[in-house]
């Protein structure tokens, strides 16, 4: 059994039989992927692959569209093992050659399942399983991918209660990626939706007993808003906004939830409210610029060749156009003509192009339509 030059050749070799197919996708322009790729080309790993499987390795993940579509791979590095039409193993993220060998042994012997992946390497000397919040998060994702939806829902419920407390640095993951994954699970599996709904309802029931503008109250309100997104219940969040916006004491709660509120107001073409919530467009642009520079700094180590640098620059330009267009429309919707003119001038100073002008005009048209319909 050998390494194949293409995915098609590897798949053809297992047609009509139960031989193991292992497909690995990495992206050679990224340092973590290069390290992972080196582990897959480790001599011991190659011998094990040759002994137990037909296999295919792609080091150009962006170009391996067939592998990604066929195997539901979302981001490198990742490996999938299949036997016939069944997925019998999945390994995502960077790990060392020893971990790859252990995974191959488990897959070949039929021992692999999401909850088993890597657990033996995470036990204390007394045999007690000790998983970090991020490890438990990885397991929750694996459970959902394996179709074990009730187990995944239980894992997410436990993570929701403990993740940010145990590891404060995960608060960003909890409020973004994990919320999106819980939302997808709730849409697909009604029992999971009920579990997450109970979380939201318990959070809501505790809000009246908290003193506004305290850290506990702000954290609870933010959780409530995020859980509304998990449940696709933005209407409930907007109802709270409509009642609370006349209360100056709610300003800190609005500030803690500005991204969620702005997305909801934008989706509902509530431009006047959006403009009021944003406030000073100069401060907003300064904040956006700071965020942009921080993203550039944090991702610098991944932009190791001209191709990745060009892609990052393209994403920056598209995002900046959208930011200017939304800010311009919000000022128009709030009937702040001077601020709108200033934003437009800044947008064209940053990029005086037909594309930028079309973006500004398209959003201005949305405002005009919403005002006519009001």
HUVEN-V970496 format. One record per pair of residues at least 12 apart in sequence whose C-alpha atoms are under 6 Angstrom apart, sorted by sequence separation. I is the first residue (numbers start at 1). GAP is how many residues later the second one is. If there is no record, write none. Layout:
BEGIN
{{I;GAP} {I;GAP}}
END
This chain:
BEGIN
{{79;12} {140;12} {328;12} {78;13} {78;14} {140;15} {328;15} {77;16} {89;18} {324;23} {200;24} {200;27} {114;28} {114;29} {133;30} {28;31} {21;32} {23;32} {27;32} {20;33} {21;33} {22;33} {23;33} {24;33} {25;33} {26;33} {27;33} {21;34} {23;34} {27;34} {325;34} {329;34} {333;34} {26;35} {218;35} {325;35} {329;35} {25;36} {153;39} {33;44} {183;47} {2;48} {182;48} {1;49} {26;50} {26;51} {179;51} {1;52} {2;52} {3;52} {4;52} {25;52} {1;53} {3;53} {25;53} {24;54} {24;55} {275;55} {23;56} {274;56} {275;56} {23;57} {22;58} {36;58} {39;58} {22;59} {271;59} {275;59} {21;60} {21;61} {272;61} {20;62} {271;62} {272;62} {20;63} {18;65} {18;66} {30;272}}
END
